[in-house]
């Protein structure tokens, strides 16, 4: 398994999960600030934008999101966390807004612990891939890839 664009020399790669991202926050924060529903750049300025240290090097970041809603030169400030777990703890506690990745926050959305702030999603060229040597995986690896694919399709329906 590898995160990236699917292009690795001497390896074959099959996409398992694409990357889809959108802004999220705690339900209580949204209830107190309905202006965050389909947020504008002006609405976002008043809230901490929570980030992970790797946001600017891979994946979809607040800068990407802000550009998608018309901010030409976004400046992002707010707490930066070493990993997603720490960021999600702060987010669920209502301490700011974050960019949520569908495969990471789907269960939190289903449980009502976070809410999505926009209908729009951003997709990138990154994803989670099954990577193996040769033209096709071994039977055992092929079965694992199929199970993961079925799991992903079941969760998105």
C-alpha positions in Angstrom: 0.0 0.0 0.0 1.3 3.4 -0.9 0.0 7.0 -1.0 0.8 9.0 -4.0 0.1 9.4 -7.7 0.4 5.8 -8.8 3.6 6.4 -10.8 6.5 4.3 -9.4 9.2 3.0 -11.6 9.3 -0.8 -11.9 6.1 -1.2 -10.0 2.4 -1.7 -11.0 -0.2 0.2 -9.0 -3.9 -0.1 -8.7 -5.9 2.8 -7.2 -7.9 1.7 -4.1 -9.1 5.0 -2.8 -9.0 8.4 -4.5 -8.6 11.6 -2.5 -11.6 13.8 -1.9 -11.5 16.7 0.5 -13.9 19.3 1.9 -14.1 21.6 4.9 -15.5 20.2 8.2 -16.1 21.3 11.8 -17.8 20.2 15.0 -21.6 20.3 14.9 -21.8 22.7 17.9 -19.4 25.2 16.1 -21.7 25.2 13.0 -24.8 25.6 15.1 -23.3 28.7 16.8 -22.0 30.0 13.4 -24.4 29.3 10.6 -22.4 31.5 8.3 -20.0 28.6 8.0 -22.5 26.6 5.9 -21.0 27.0 2.4 -18.3 29.3 3.8 -17.0 32.3 2.0 -13.4 33.6 2.4 -14.8 36.3 4.8 -16.5 33.8 7.0 -13.4 31.6 7.2 -11.2 34.5 8.4 -12.7 34.5 11.9 -11.9 30.9 12.7 -8.7 28.8 13.3 -7.9 26.7 10.2 -6.5 23.5 11.6 -3.7 21.8 9.6 -1.3 18.9 9.6 2.4 19.5 9.1 2.3 17.7 5.8 -0.6 19.6 4.3 1.5 21.8 2.1 3.6 19.0 0.7 1.0 16.4 -0.3 -2.7 16.2 -0.6 -5.3 19.0 -0.5 -4.7 21.9 1.9 -6.5 25.0 3.0 -4.5 26.9 0.3 -6.1 24.6 -2.3 -9.5 25.1 -0.9 -9.2 28.8 -0.6 -8.0 29.1 -4.2 -11.0 27.0 -5.3 -13.4 29.6 -3.8 -11.7 32.5 -5.4 -8.8 33.6 -3.0 -5.9 34.4 -5.4 -3.1 34.4 -2.8 -4.3 32.6 0.3 -2.5 33.1 3.6 -3.4 30.3 6.0 -2.9 30.7 9.7 -3.9 28.5 12.6 -2.7 25.6 14.7 -0.5 23.0 12.9 -0.5 19.4 14.2 2.0 16.6 13.9 -0.6 14.1 12.8 -4.3 13.7 11.8 -5.3 12.2 15.1 -4.3 15.3 17.1 -6.0 17.5 14.6 -9.2 15.5 14.7 -9.3 15.7 18.5 -9.2 19.5 18.4 -11.7 19.6 15.6 -14.3 17.4 17.4 -13.8 19.6 20.5 -14.9 22.6 18.4 -11.6 24.4 18.3 -11.5 25.2 14.6 -12.1 24.1 11.0 -10.3 21.5 9.0 -10.0 20.0 5.6 -11.5 16.5 5.9 -10.5 13.6 3.6 -13.5 11.4 2.8 -11.8 8.1 3.7 -10.5 9.4 7.0 -13.6 11.2 8.3 -16.5 9.2 6.8 -17.2 7.5 10.2 -17.0 10.8 12.1 -19.5 12.2 9.6 -21.8 9.2 10.0 -21.6 9.4 13.8 -22.4 13.1 13.8 -19.1 14.0 15.5 -18.2 16.4 12.6 -20.2 18.1 9.9 -19.4 19.0 6.3 -19.4 22.7 5.6 -19.7 22.6 1.8 -21.3 20.5 -0.9 -18.3 21.0 -3.1 -15.4 18.6 -2.9 -11.9 18.9 -4.2 -10.1 15.9 -5.8 -6.4 15.5 -6.4 -4.1 13.2 -8.3 -3.2 11.5 -5.1 -4.7 8.3 -3.7 -4.0 5.1 -1.9 -2.6 2.4 -4.2 -2.0 -1.3 -4.0 1.6 -1.5 -5.4 3.4 -4.7 -6.5 6.2 -5.8 -8.8 5.3 -7.3 -12.2 2.3 -6.9 -14.5 -0.2 -8.4 -12.0 -0.3 -9.2 -8.3 0.1 -12.6 -6.8 -3.2 -14.4 -6.1 -3.0 -13.6 -2.4 -2.3 -9.9 -3.0 -5.0 -9.9 -5.7 -7.6 -11.2 -3.2 -6.6 -8.5 -0.7 -6.9 -5.8 -3.3 -10.4 -7.1 -4.3 -11.5 -7.1 -0.6 -10.3 -3.5 -0.2 -12.1 -2.5 -3.4 -15.3 -4.1 -2.2 -15.0 -2.5 1.2 -14.5 1.0 -0.4 -17.5 0.5 -2.7 -19.7 -0.7 0.2 -18.8 2.4 2.3 -19.5 4.9 -0.5 -23.0 3.6 -1.3 
